[in-house]
């Protein structure tokens, strides 16, 4: 069984007990969070697709930890114009473990 949901403007395909890396969530580590923007849930022989979401369905997840990714460098450069601009960025993230996928489509 797997599900597709939206978090932080991105879509994620998850299974039970999977650990995924999301955009930073403002919840403390160790807390339980529920996602309700579920686009699709699939069993072995049944697929439910939302229009746009599956109402009543939820994904429960446990927040493992927060962190930052490796630094990426942004370089803007024009040759022969004496122009060079550098910038760095480290993206925040949250590791989340999927506990259960509830399939209660009531609409």
MISE-195631 format. One line per field, with one value per residue: residue in one letter; chain; x, y, z of N, C-alpha, C in turn. Coordinates in steps of 0.1 Angstrom, whole numbers. Example, Ala and Ser with C-alpha at 12.3 -4.5 7.8 and 13.67 -1.06 7.14 Angstrom:
2
aa c(A, S) .
ch c(A, A) .
nX c(132, 128) .
nY c(-57, -22) .
nZ c(78, 71) .
caX c(123, 137) .
caY c(-45, -11) .
caZ c(78, 71) .
cX c(132, 129) .
cY c(-33, 0) .
cZ c(78, 79) .
***
This chain:
107
aa c(X, X, X, X, X, X, X, X, X, X, X, X, X, X, X, X, X, X, X, X, X, X, X, X, X, X, X, X, X, X, X, X, X, X, X, X, X, X, X, X, X, X, X, X, X, X, X, X, X, X, X, X, X, X, X, X, X, X, X, X, X, X, X, X, X, X, X, X, X, X, X, X, X, X, X, X, X, X, X, X, X, X, X, X, X, X, X, X, X, X, X, X, X, X, X, X, X, X, X, X, X, X, X, X, X, X, X) .
ch c(A, A, A, A, A, A, A, A, A, A, A, A, A, A, A, A, A, A, A, A, A, A, A, A, A, A, A, A, A, A, A, A, A, A, A, A, A, A, A, A, A, A, A, A, A, A, A, A, A, A, A, A, A, A, A, A, A, A, A, A, A, A, A, A, A, A, A, A, A, A, A, A, A, A, A, A, A, A, A, A, A, A, A, A, A, A, A, A, A, A, A, A, A, A, A, A, A, A, A, A, A, A, A, A, A, A, A) .
nX c(8, 6, 8, 1, 10, 7, 31, 46, 44, 53, 51, 49, 56, 47, 53, 43, 62, 83, 110, 112, 124, 113, 103, 111, 93, 73, 72, 81, 108, 99, 72, 38, 24, -2, -11, -33, -37, -41, -35, -37, -44, -32, -39, -31, -50, -67, -73, -75, -83, -81, -101, -96, -84, -84, -109, -112, -93, -61, -26, -5, 24, 57, 78, 112, 138, 153, 172, 199, 208, 236, 258, 250, 263, 257, 264, 269, 280, 296, 314, 343, 333, 339, 324, 312, 294, 288, 270, 257, 237, 219, 196, 168, 155, 132, 131, 109, 90, 68, 39, 13, -12, -43, -73, -101, -123, -149, -164) .
nY c(-12, 22, 58, 91, 123, 159, 182, 212, 222, 202, 169, 137, 102, 76, 49, 27, 30, 42, 65, 99, 129, 161, 195, 221, 217, 233, 220, 204, 180, 145, 148, 140, 142, 150, 144, 157, 163, 144, 128, 104, 70, 37, 3, -33, -42, -21, 13, 46, 78, 112, 142, 173, 161, 133, 131, 129, 109, 102, 107, 95, 107, 106, 130, 129, 144, 176, 195, 207, 209, 202, 229, 248, 265, 295, 311, 340, 352, 373, 372, 391, 415, 422, 413, 394, 374, 358, 335, 316, 288, 270, 246, 241, 211, 185, 153, 127, 100, 77, 66, 54, 49, 60, 51, 65, 73, 94, 109) .
nZ c(0, -9, -8, -22, -15, -8, 4, 14, -12, -29, -43, -28, -28, -7, 16, 43, 73, 60, 57, 50, 34, 40, 31, 55, 85, 110, 135, 166, 170, 175, 177, 165, 134, 110, 77, 54, 28, 5, -25, -38, -31, -30, -30, -33, -52, -56, -65, -54, -65, -59, -62, -60, -38, -16, 5, 40, 43, 58, 66, 90, 107, 121, 134, 129, 129, 125, 101, 80, 45, 24, 14, -14, -42, -58, -87, -105, -135, -159, -187, -196, -186, -161, -140, -114, -92, -62, -43, -15, -3, 21, 25, 47, 62, 71, 86, 83, 95, 82, 98, 96, 71, 66, 51, 45, 27, 24, 7) .
caX c(0, 13, 0, 8, 4, 14, 37, 55, 43, 59, 43, 57, 50, 52, 48, 43, 76, 94, 115, 113, 129, 104, 107, 111, 80, 75, 68, 93, 111, 92, 58, 31, 18, -11, -12, -46, -38, -37, -39, -40, -40, -32, -37, -27, -60, -76, -66, -84, -77, -89, -105, -82, -79, -92, -114, -113, -81, -50, -14, 1, 38, 65, 89, 124, 147, 155, 186, 202, 215, 249, 257, 251, 269, 250, 274, 265, 293, 296, 328, 348, 326, 343, 312, 311, 286, 287, 260, 255, 224, 217, 182, 164, 147, 127, 130, 96, 87, 54, 34, 1, -20, -57, -81, -115, -129, -163, -171) .
caY c(0, 35, 70, 103, 135, 172, 189, 222, 224, 191, 156, 126, 89, 70, 36, 26, 28, 49, 78, 108, 142, 171, 209, 222, 218, 240, 211, 199, 166, 136, 150, 133, 151, 143, 151, 154, 166, 131, 128, 90, 58, 25, -11, -42, -43, -9, 26, 57, 91, 123, 152, 170, 154, 123, 137, 119, 101, 109, 100, 99, 106, 110, 139, 124, 154, 187, 197, 215, 202, 207, 242, 249, 278, 302, 320, 347, 356, 378, 373, 403, 426, 424, 410, 380, 375, 345, 334, 303, 285, 257, 244, 234, 200, 177, 139, 122, 86, 74, 56, 47, 55, 57, 52, 67, 82, 95, 118) .
caZ c(0, -9, -10, -28, -8, -10, 15, 9, -27, -36, -41, -23, -28, 6, 21, 58, 79, 52, 62, 38, 38, 35, 34, 70, 92, 123, 147, 173, 168, 184, 176, 155, 124, 101, 64, 48, 13, -1, -39, -43, -23, -38, -24, -44, -63, -56, -66, -52, -69, -54, -71, -61, -27, -10, 18, 51, 44, 65, 68, 103, 106, 133, 131, 135, 133, 115, 97, 68, 35, 20, 8, -28, -46, -69, -93, -117, -141, -172, -192, -202, -181, -148, -131, -108, -80, -56, -32, -10, 3, 28, 26, 58, 59, 82, 83, 88, 94, 80, 107, 90, 60, 68, 38, 49, 17, 27, -2) .
cX c(9, 3, 8, 1, 13, 19, 47, 55, 49, 50, 53, 49, 56, 46, 49, 58, 87, 98, 118, 118, 120, 110, 104, 97, 83, 70, 81, 95, 104, 77, 52, 24, 9, -12, -26, -48, -33, -43, -44, -36, -42, -30, -32, -37, -69, -68, -77, -77, -86, -91, -106, -77, -89, -97, -116, -101, -69, -38, -8, 16, 45, 76, 102, 134, 146, 169, 187, 210, 229, 248, 258, 256, 261, 260, 268, 278, 290, 310, 331, 341, 329, 332, 312, 304, 285, 277, 259, 242, 224, 202, 178, 155, 142, 126, 117, 95, 72, 49, 23, -5, -35, -65, -96, -121, -144, -171, -173) .
cY c(12, 46, 81, 115, 147, 177, 199, 224, 213, 178, 145, 113, 81, 57, 37, 23, 34, 62, 87, 121, 153, 185, 211, 225, 225, 233, 206, 184, 157, 138, 142, 143, 143, 151, 147, 158, 154, 131, 114, 80, 46, 12, -20, -42, -31, 4, 37, 70, 102, 133, 166, 162, 143, 128, 126, 110, 109, 100, 105, 97, 111, 118, 134, 135, 165, 189, 206, 207, 208, 220, 241, 263, 283, 312, 327, 354, 361, 379, 386, 416, 430, 423, 396, 382, 360, 346, 319, 301, 271, 256, 236, 222, 194, 162, 134, 107, 84, 63, 48, 56, 50, 60, 53, 77, 83, 103, 112) .
cZ c(0, -11, -16, -21, -11, 3, 10, -6, -35, -33, -37, -23, -16, 8, 36, 62, 70, 58, 50, 44, 31, 37, 49, 75, 106, 135, 153, 170, 179, 184, 165, 147, 115, 88, 58, 34, 5, -15, -43, -32, -31, -29, -36, -55, -64, -56, -64, -56, -65, -65, -64, -50, -23, 4, 28, 52, 50, 65, 81, 102, 119, 128, 137, 139, 122, 112, 85, 58, 33, 13, -7, -32, -58, -74, -105, -122, -156, -177, -198, -197, -167, -138, -127, -94, -75, -44, -28, -4, 9, 31, 39, 54, 72, 78, 90, 85, 93, 89, 102, 80, 62, 55, 42, 39, 19, 17, -16) .
***
